[in-house]
Amino acid sequence: MSKSKPLLFSTLGKKLIMSLTGLFLCSFLIVHLIGNLQLFYNDQGKAFNEYAYFMTHFTPIKIISYLLYTSIVIHAIYALVLTIHNKKARPVGYAVYRGSANSSWNSRNMGILGTVLLVFIVTHMSQFWWKFHNDQVPYIEYRTDLNTNKTTATELVAGEFTDYMEYVDNGVAITKARDLYKQVAFTFKEWYWVALYVVSMAALSFHLIHGFKSAFQTLGWDHKKYAPLVRFVGIWLFGVAIPIGFAAMPVYFYLSN
């Protein structure tokens, strides 16, 4: 008599984990986009650099970040495992295959879309996360006159910067920070980085349009009463608004430069 596999190690269990990690990553995208919108502020990067420090030093956020990294790895591994399993389960294709009639383009190419996104994530992390954490970005000092609320910014050399700090001196609020904003502006001077980010956001759009809806179906949350709402959120929020918001940032800096 064969023993049944524990749920988490079964195909259904893997799909459940894929769905849960996928929805968690979707929630992160909303928060990440809201934070990154500060790149558009006309304040020489002050709000964004303060946000970057907060996101990397506030303990609850740091814990969530580790959950995020773990979710990305698990989501990618389980996607690969399920893809291999599906190919082994059906080694010979249908005699007559009409892709558009059987499934959407998104669903047939989730593996390719996911691979593009994985390459993008590694590139994105190396360009910004790694450099920020390893002191490979510029440093900056903001001085805000508390009487006039006027802010000036001055680039600091390495010897003038020890760590992020905020203090008031003779009516002037002073902030010293790692200048991740300048690193962003520097990166998106090059058209090929802009092209990579825009293409990756297009891949994200197609990936989320299918993935968001599929996650609800796998979890059994696809009641016909709520299906139109799930479809609307999946397409217009995760498939359109969020990718366009992220893609607008590199385009904005490239055109500004």
Secondary structure, 3 states (H helix, E strand, C coil): CCCCCCHHHCHHHHHHHHHHHHHHHHHHHHHHHHHHHHHHCCCCCHHHHHHHHHHHHCHHHHHHHHHHHHHHHHHHHHHHHHHHHHHHHCCCCCCCCCHHHHCCHHHHCHHHHHHHHHHHHHHHHHHHHHHHHCCCCCEEEEEEECCCCCEEEEEECHHHCCCCEEEEECCEEEEEEECHHHHHHHHCCCHHHHHHHHHHHHHHHHHHHHHHHHHHHHCCCCCCCCHHHHHHHHHHHHHHHHHHHHHHHHHHHHHHC
